[in-house]
């Protein structure tokens, strides 16, 4: 008789994989940290904080927004970005506590 009681949920694993792919880039992680500190930022503010060009930053923001990591809101000429769920940032703590970063 098998000791295996249940299988991993394939749909959940796929969703986690998509989110990890969406954030797995130094610039995207930098964006997440900036939003963690400031909660809501414009593209111009993110450009300054991440030292990234507007076109490259927009590319990263679109990818993270498409995967449900970020949300945006237009206010006049500005588009503000913020995290959909701040719990995502627990990944930083988890990786640091797992001693994967020296």
C-alpha positions as CSV (number, residue, x, y, z in Angstrom):
1,X,0.0,0.0,0.0
2,X,1.3,3.4,-0.9
3,X,2.2,6.0,1.7
4,X,1.2,8.8,-0.7
5,X,-2.0,10.4,0.5
6,X,-2.4,13.2,-1.9
7,X,-0.9,14.7,-5.0
8,X,0.3,18.3,-5.4
9,X,-2.4,20.6,-6.8
10,X,-1.3,21.1,-10.4
11,X,-3.3,24.3,-10.9
12,X,-1.8,25.9,-7.8
13,X,1.8,24.8,-8.8
14,X,1.2,26.4,-12.2
15,X,0.0,29.7,-10.7
16,X,3.0,29.8,-8.3
17,X,5.3,29.1,-11.2
18,X,3.9,32.0,-13.2
19,X,4.2,34.5,-10.4
20,X,7.8,33.4,-9.7
21,X,8.6,33.8,-13.4
22,X,7.0,37.3,-13.4
23,X,9.2,38.5,-10.6
24,X,12.4,36.6,-11.3
25,X,14.5,39.5,-12.6
26,X,16.8,41.9,-10.7
27,X,14.9,45.0,-12.0
28,X,11.5,43.5,-11.1
29,X,12.7,42.6,-7.6
30,X,14.0,46.2,-7.3
31,X,10.5,47.4,-8.3
32,X,8.9,45.2,-5.7
33,X,11.2,46.6,-3.0
34,X,10.5,50.2,-4.0
35,X,6.8,49.5,-3.8
36,X,7.2,47.8,-0.5
37,X,8.8,51.0,0.9
38,X,6.5,53.5,-0.8
39,X,3.3,51.5,-1.4
40,X,2.2,53.5,-4.5
41,X,4.5,55.0,-7.1
42,X,4.3,56.6,-10.5
43,X,6.4,55.4,-13.4
44,X,8.7,58.5,-13.1
45,X,9.2,57.7,-9.4
46,X,10.0,54.1,-10.1
47,X,12.4,55.2,-12.8
48,X,14.3,57.3,-10.3
49,X,14.3,54.6,-7.6
50,X,15.3,51.8,-9.8
51,X,17.6,53.7,-12.1
52,X,15.9,52.2,-15.1
53,X,14.9,53.8,-18.4
54,X,11.2,54.4,-19.1
55,X,10.9,51.9,-21.9
56,X,12.6,49.1,-20.0
57,X,10.6,49.9,-16.8
58,X,7.3,49.9,-18.7
59,X,8.2,46.5,-20.1
60,X,8.8,45.0,-16.7
61,X,5.7,46.7,-15.2
62,X,3.5,45.3,-18.0
63,X,4.8,41.8,-17.4
64,X,4.2,41.9,-13.7
65,X,0.7,43.5,-14.2
66,X,-0.3,40.8,-16.7
67,X,0.6,38.1,-14.2
68,X,-1.4,39.8,-11.4
69,X,1.5,40.9,-9.3
70,X,0.9,44.7,-9.8
71,X,-2.1,46.9,-10.3
72,X,-2.3,50.3,-11.8
73,X,-4.5,53.4,-11.6
74,X,-4.4,56.4,-13.8
75,X,-4.7,59.8,-12.1
76,X,-4.6,62.6,-14.7
77,X,-1.3,62.2,-16.6
78,X,0.2,59.8,-14.0
79,X,-0.2,56.1,-13.7
80,X,0.4,54.8,-10.2
81,X,1.5,51.2,-9.6
82,X,1.1,49.2,-6.4
83,X,1.3,45.6,-5.3
84,X,-1.9,43.5,-5.6
85,X,-0.9,41.6,-2.4
86,X,1.9,42.7,-0.1
87,X,2.2,39.1,1.2
88,X,4.2,38.4,-2.0
89,X,7.1,40.3,-0.4
90,X,7.4,37.5,2.2
91,X,9.5,35.7,-0.4
92,X,12.4,38.0,0.4
93,X,12.3,37.1,4.0
94,X,11.9,33.4,3.2
95,X,14.9,33.2,0.9
96,X,17.1,35.2,3.4
97,X,16.0,32.9,6.2
98,X,16.7,29.8,4.1
99,X,20.3,31.1,3.9
100,X,20.2,31.1,0.1
101,X,21.6,34.6,0.0
102,X,25.0,35.1,1.6
